[in-house]
Amino acid sequence: MSDNLFDLSGKVAIVTGASRGLGQYFGRALATAGSDLVITSRRLETLAPFQKEIESMGRRALPLQLDVRDFDSIQQMVEAAWRHYGQIEILVNNAGCNVRKPSVEVTWDDWNLVLDTNLRGTFFVAQAMARKMIPRRYGKIINIGSVTSVFGYAGLAPYCASRGGVKQLTMSLADDWGKFGITVNCLAPGWFKTAQTRVLYEDKTWVDYLVDRIPLKRPGAPRDLDGALVFLASDAAEYVTGQTLLIDGGITTGSTRALPAQKR
């Protein structure tokens, strides 16, 4: 074990859904801490710019195609990653999607798309990785959840169900695989501006309302996730498992907009 508990040098991490958004920020944070990467996307060509960026940092980056809704795709990605590196210590289960609709308008296909991606995909990628990690008796699995893992929001029924499921799944897998030296935790961002949420941030009234409910008085910036991610991926979190770590600026304290002072 390194004297620096947060040093990831000599380790390899898979980051799913790394063609854009938070997946790329997660990859940068891990590479900065010393890890080599496997980066995945449904469309392999979208990974080329990010691969070059990681390699310019002096780290290795293997791009692989992955559709987390396809069982065979998951198995092929994991096998290819292990053949290339001969080891994988860290999994960041980031691939996800969302459908924003009033609940009465959610279709059968909408539900399946979100749950199959965010929940079923998370499980089967973790399962495929655990089968490789168990013989080595070491592994760090980080499932990406959300503030909706613990809060419910209108218009996000499938998404909230999937992220709540990720939280519960994390605890189950932590109990299942702890005896093999594998930790499983859930990193749950609050309100961050991403490709999925960009349209919300175009509404200044909504942003003002959101910021007023966040004790730190700003939405999250991607850099706010770096320390938590590296912590969970590192030996500093050797005795941390089954946890959901909310990086949300404090919004889950339940803070609400203050009422204006009333005239007497």
Summary of the structure (lengths in Angstrom):
residues: 264
radius of gyration: 18.7
end to end distance: 65.4
largest distance: 73.9
contacts: 861
relative contact order: 0.14
helix: 50%
strand: 15%
